[in-house]
Amino acid sequence: MPADERFVTRPFRDGDEAAILDLFARSFHQPRTREHFDWKFRRDPFGNERISLTFEVTGNSEQVTGFDSSTCQPSPVSRYLALAGHYAAYVVPFHDRGRELLAHQIGDTMTNPAFRHVGRGPTSILGRTALHFYETFCEGRIAFNYGFNVANIQRFSLKFLRSDRVEPVTYRVRAPLPRISRLARWARGYQLERVTSVGTEFDDFFARVAPAYAFLVRRDAAYLRWRYFERPDVEYVVIAIRKWRRLAGWIVFRLRDGRFSWGDALFDPRHEDAVEVMLRHVVPSHPAGEIECWFPPRPRWFDRVLSRLGFEVRPEPQDLSLMCVPWTMADATAAMRERLYYAMGDSDLF
């Protein structure tokens, strides 16, 4: 791309957080805490600090060094006039038919409004920041990038960032199911409990049921702990269901705007009725007029369960689509279309 001496693009360094959080608040019209930033980009157990930044600078960009973490003193940050662009991801573990992979969930792509006129396509601030991210963190290092994007980012990514559109997000809704009686639940051998910590039982459960899902985020204890129990600014509710005291499934949800947002789930296909028991026990206990969830038509057995329960597929309210940029997994897009299982919790929007 043509050089532009007004800007320098580089990886994240200690001390950049304040500028990133300020740009986030102005770009998305809501604040983000330092604790959230650290959880998402610095305490991810699968990989950290996957962030590319473009700054407007003065003088020789080679002299711009940012924050000196060894002395805890700022070096010549006065040369930075403004953060112009931000492109980042957090690392997510995937399991594909016995193969373990690492992928990037792309999120928080931002351009300072003052610089949206600079360049076009790959020479724009967003384009050059994204391509720096590709060169620094992706090529030969990661299986694929993915994200759930709105239409304007989809168009840009398809045209300039080598992205593929996998499919529109499968958005499902239904009214709350009628409550199941305690006697009916006990007669089927089911017990439910709120989960406050996860351990080897959840590792063993994932290993047991993963073949029934084929391709999915590795929902083991390490992932669940980081994704749902350690996030600082959202309280998720995790419920486990056991059949004769053996784990048969779990769900994650939160209440949003009068809706029961069913954000994640994993069930043993040998106990399909556990899905109905779970929802009939949990949902009626909360003031929600509707259940909403993302679940694709894969695996087929789970799709049939949701259809039998009366979930209706509707257009996703934000017109989101699942996007993919393959890297070391060259067939990632085709594999997603064929066998990927996902849920709201696989995005950063839940």
C-alpha positions, 0 to 999 in steps of 0.5 A: 500500500502507498506510504503515508508519513502521517500515520504509523501502524503497529501492534499493541503496546502497554499504555495504548489502553486509554486511547483504545477505550476512548475510541471505543466509547466514541465509535460504539456510543457506550463505555468499555471498562479497563477490566473488560479490555484486560479480560478480552485481550490480555487474559484470554488463556488461548492467546493475548494482545492480538491488536493492530493500531494505526496512529496519526503521528508527527515527525519521524514515525521510527522515533515513535515508541509509545510506552516503556513498560520496563520503566513504567514511564511514557516515551515520546507519546507526544508524537502521537496526535490521535488513534486513527484505527483499531483492528483486533481479535481474541483467540478461540479454540476449535475442535473439528472432528478430533483435530484441535485448532486456534482461530481469531474471533474478530471484533472491535474494528474501529476507525476514528471519524476524523480519518474515515476520508483517508484512502480507499479500500486497502489504503483506508485506515481500516484497510491498512490496520486490518492488513497489518493484523493479517501480516502480523498475527494471521499468516501461517499462525492461525487456522482462520479468522471469523466474526458475525458482521453487519452488512457494511462491514461485510461488504468491506471485508468481502471486497478488500479483506479476502473474507468469505460470507459463510451464511446469514446467522440462524436466528430462532425465537419462540414464546416461553414453554409451559412449566414442567412439574417437579414430579414429571421432571423427577420421573424422567430422572433429571436434576438441574442446578445453577453452575458456579464453577467448572472442572473435569466433569465438563472436560469429560462431557465435552470429550464425550459429546463433541463427535455429535457436533463435528465442528465447534468451539472447544467448550471445555472447562478452560473455555467456559471458565474464561468466557462465562465465569471470568468476564467482569461486566456481565453476569451469565447464568449457567445451568446444568442438567443431569440424568440420574446424576450424570451430566446430560447438558448445560445452557448459558443465558442472560435476560435482555430487554424482556427476552430470554437470550439463550446464548450457549448450549451443549447436550448429549444427543442420547438425551434429547428430551433434556433440552425440553426439560431444561427450557420448561424448568428454567425459562418460566422462572424469569420475566421473559416474553420470548426466547431468542437464540442462534443455532444453525441447522447443524447438527441435524439432530439438534436442529430437529429438537429445536423444530419440534419445540416450536422454534421459528427461524426469523431474519436476524434483527441486525442482519448479521452474517457469519464471515470467515478468512481462511489461513492455515485451514484452507477449507475453513469456509466450506467446513463451516457451511458443512458442519459448524455448530455455533451459538450467540456466545461464540460472538462478542455480542452476547 
